[in-house]
C-alpha cells in the first residue's frame, strides 16, 4: 500500500467517524459497541461498518430508536451480521 492509498484511507475513515459523531447519542453508542465487537471477533475486513452506519442513519432519520433497530442484544445482532463472513476469531 502506497502513501497515497494510506492518506486516502485515513481521509475516508475520518469522514466515516464524522458521520458516526453526527448520530443521535443512542445510535452512536450502539454503533461503537458493534464496532468494538467487530474489531474483536467480527469480519476480518470490517466492510460491514459503512453499511451499518447507513442503516443507523436511515433509522435515526425515520425516528426509530437504536434498540428498535438492533434489538436488546447487540451481540446477537452482530452474530447475525457476521454469520457468513470470515472472522478474526
PASEBA-1860 file (N, C-alpha, C; in nm, 3 decimals):
! residues 89
1> XXXXXXXX> 0.085/-0.117/0.000/0.000/0.000/0.000/0.090/0.124/0.000 ~ 0.067/0.209/-0.098/0.147/0.331/-0.111/0.100/0.440/-0.017 ~ 0.178/0.544/-0.007/0.148/0.655/0.083/0.016/0.723/0.044 ~ -0.011/0.736/-0.085/-0.136/0.797/-0.129/-0.256/0.715/-0.086 ~ -0.244/0.584/-0.094/-0.353/0.497/-0.051/-0.375/0.507/0.099 ~ -0.269/0.518/0.175/-0.280/0.533/0.320/-0.349/0.665/0.354 ~ -0.308/0.771/0.287/-0.369/0.903/0.311/-0.517/0.900/0.276 ~ -0.551/0.842/0.163/-0.691/0.835/0.121/-0.772/0.750/0.218
9> XXXXXXXX> -0.715/0.641/0.263/-0.783/0.555/0.360/-0.811/0.630/0.490 ~ -0.715/0.708/0.536/-0.734/0.786/0.658/-0.841/0.892/0.639 ~ -0.845/0.955/0.522/-0.948/1.055/0.493/-1.086/0.991/0.497 ~ -1.097/0.874/0.436/-1.225/0.805/0.434/-1.267/0.766/0.577 ~ -1.172/0.718/0.657/-1.204/0.679/0.795/-1.248/0.800/0.877 ~ -1.179/0.912/0.859/-1.218/1.034/0.933/-1.356/1.081/0.892 ~ -1.388/1.075/0.765/-1.521/1.113/0.718/-1.626/1.019/0.775 ~ -1.594/0.891/0.780/-1.683/0.790/0.837/-1.709/0.822/0.984
17> XXXXXXXX> -1.604/0.850/1.059/-1.618/0.878/1.202/-1.691/1.010/1.226 ~ -1.680/1.106/1.135/-1.756/1.230/1.147/-1.906/1.200/1.134 ~ -1.941/1.108/1.046/-2.081/1.066/1.035/-2.128/0.997/1.162 ~ -2.041/0.917/1.222/-2.076/0.850/1.347/-2.104/0.954/1.455 ~ -2.019/1.054/1.465/-2.037/1.158/1.567/-2.166/1.236/1.547 ~ -2.218/1.239/1.425/-2.341/1.312/1.396/-2.466/1.231/1.431 ~ -2.450/1.104/1.463/-2.565/1.021/1.501/-2.623/1.067/1.634 ~ -2.752/1.040/1.657/-2.808/1.065/1.790/-2.732/0.980/1.893
25> XXXXXXXX> -2.729/1.024/2.019/-2.648/0.953/2.120/-2.674/0.803/2.130 ~ -2.800/0.760/2.130/-2.826/0.616/2.144/-2.776/0.537/2.023 ~ -2.789/0.593/1.905/-2.740/0.528/1.783/-2.587/0.523/1.783 ~ -2.525/0.631/1.829/-2.379/0.637/1.835/-2.324/0.533/1.932 ~ -2.389/0.517/2.046/-2.346/0.416/2.144/-2.356/0.277/2.085 ~ -2.467/0.247/2.018/-2.485/0.116/1.956/-2.380/0.094/1.848 ~ -2.356/0.195/1.765/-2.254/0.182/1.660/-2.119/0.148/1.722 ~ -2.081/0.220/1.826/-1.949/0.199/1.886/-1.939/0.061/1.952
33> XXXXXXXX> -2.048/0.012/2.008/-2.047/-0.123/2.065/-2.030/-0.228/1.955 ~ -2.100/-0.208/1.844/-2.088/-0.301/1.732/-1.947/-0.292/1.673 ~ -1.896/-0.171/1.659/-1.760/-0.154/1.609/-1.660/-0.227/1.699 ~ -1.675/-0.212/1.828/-1.585/-0.279/1.922/-1.595/-0.431/1.905 ~ -1.716/-0.480/1.890/-1.738/-0.624/1.870/-1.669/-0.669/1.741 ~ -1.688/-0.593/1.633/-1.627/-0.629/1.506/-1.475/-0.631/1.514 ~ -1.417/-0.534/1.583/-1.272/-0.529/1.594/-1.217/-0.644/1.675 ~ -1.298/-0.701/1.763/-1.253/-0.816/1.842/-1.275/-0.948/1.769
41> XXXXXXXX> -1.397/-0.972/1.720/-1.429/-1.103/1.663/-1.504/-1.095/1.531 ~ -1.525/-0.978/1.480/-1.610/-0.961/1.364/-1.542/-0.993/1.234 ~ -1.600/-0.943/1.125/-1.545/-0.973/0.993/-1.401/-0.923/0.981 ~ -1.321/-0.999/0.915/-1.177/-0.969/0.905/-1.151/-0.837/0.833 ~ -1.239/-0.794/0.745/-1.212/-0.672/0.667/-1.294/-0.551/0.710 ~ -1.380/-0.564/0.808/-1.462/-0.453/0.861/-1.546/-0.386/0.752 ~ -1.575/-0.457/0.645/-1.651/-0.398/0.535/-1.798/-0.375/0.568 ~ -1.846/-0.430/0.677/-1.986/-0.411/0.716/-2.010/-0.277/0.785
49> XXXXXXXX> -1.906/-0.210/0.832/-1.925/-0.087/0.908/-1.991/0.026/0.828 ~ -1.952/0.052/0.704/-2.022/0.157/0.630/-2.171/0.127/0.610 ~ -2.204/0.004/0.581/-2.345/-0.033/0.567/-2.420/-0.022/0.698 ~ -2.355/-0.057/0.806/-2.416/-0.044/0.938/-2.443/0.102/0.969 ~ -2.347/0.189/0.936/-2.366/0.332/0.958/-2.484/0.384/0.876 ~ -2.494/0.343/0.750/-2.608/0.381/0.667/-2.738/0.337/0.732 ~ -2.742/0.213/0.781/-2.860/0.157/0.845/-2.902/0.240/0.967 ~ -2.804/0.276/1.051/-2.835/0.354/1.171/-2.877/0.497/1.135
57> XXXXXXXX> -2.814/0.556/1.035/-2.852/0.691/0.991/-2.995/0.692/0.937 ~ -3.028/0.592/0.856/-3.163/0.584/0.800/-3.266/0.561/0.910 ~ -3.233/0.477/1.006/-3.323/0.453/1.117/-3.346/0.578/1.200 ~ -3.238/0.651/1.226/-3.249/0.776/1.302/-3.334/0.877/1.226 ~ -3.314/0.886/1.094/-3.391/0.980/1.012/-3.539/0.945/1.012 ~ -3.568/0.816/1.025/-3.708/0.771/1.027/-3.767/0.780/1.167 ~ -3.686/0.824/1.264/-3.736/0.838/1.400/-3.737/0.709/1.481 ~ -3.665/0.610/1.435/-3.659/0.482/1.506/-3.542/0.483/1.602
65> XXXXXXXX> -3.563/0.435/1.723/-3.458/0.428/1.823/-3.360/0.317/1.791 ~ -3.243/0.326/1.850/-3.137/0.228/1.824/-3.180/0.088/1.868 ~ -3.245/0.078/1.983/-3.288/-0.054/2.032/-3.394/-0.112/1.940 ~ -3.478/-0.027/1.887/-3.579/-0.073/1.791/-3.512/-0.130/1.665 ~ -3.399/-0.073/1.626/-3.329/-0.118/1.506/-3.251/-0.247/1.526 ~ -3.179/-0.258/1.638/-3.090/-0.373/1.656/-3.137/-0.470/1.763 ~ -3.235/-0.432/1.843/-3.284/-0.518/1.949/-3.207/-0.496/2.078 ~ -3.244/-0.570/2.180/-3.182/-0.555/2.313/-3.046/-0.621/2.323
73> XXXXXXXX> -3.018/-0.717/2.239/-2.893/-0.793/2.247/-2.804/-0.756/2.129 ~ -2.715/-0.661/2.151/-2.627/-0.613/2.044/-2.536/-0.725/1.994 ~ -2.488/-0.810/2.084/-2.400/-0.920/2.043/-2.473/-1.017/1.950 ~ -2.598/-1.046/1.979/-2.676/-1.135/1.891/-2.696/-1.070/1.754 ~ -2.721/-0.940/1.753/-2.734/-0.867/1.627/-2.604/-0.879/1.546 ~ -2.490/-0.861/1.614/-2.359/-0.872/1.549/-2.336/-1.012/1.496 ~ -2.370/-1.112/1.577/-2.353/-1.251/1.534/-2.430/-1.278/1.406 ~ -2.552/-1.223/1.397/-2.632/-1.241/1.276/-2.566/-1.172/1.155
81> XXXXXXXX> -2.508/-1.055/1.179/-2.444/-0.982/1.069/-2.322/-1.055/1.013 ~ -2.245/-1.116/1.102/-2.119/-1.178/1.058/-2.130/-1.327/1.032 ~ -2.249/-1.379/1.040/-2.269/-1.524/1.027/-2.198/-1.583/0.906 ~ -2.205/-1.517/0.791/-2.146/-1.571/0.669/-2.013/-1.505/0.631 ~ -1.955/-1.430/0.723/-1.829/-1.360/0.695/-1.712/-1.436/0.757 ~ -1.596/-1.420/0.696/-1.474/-1.471/0.757/-1.440/-1.380/0.875 ~ -1.413/-1.439/0.992/-1.385/-1.360/1.111/-1.242/-1.380/1.158 ~ -1.199/-1.290/1.247/-1.066/-1.299/1.305/-1.061/-1.399/1.419
89> X> -1.175/-1.430/1.477/-1.178/-1.519/1.594/-1.167/-1.663/1.554
END
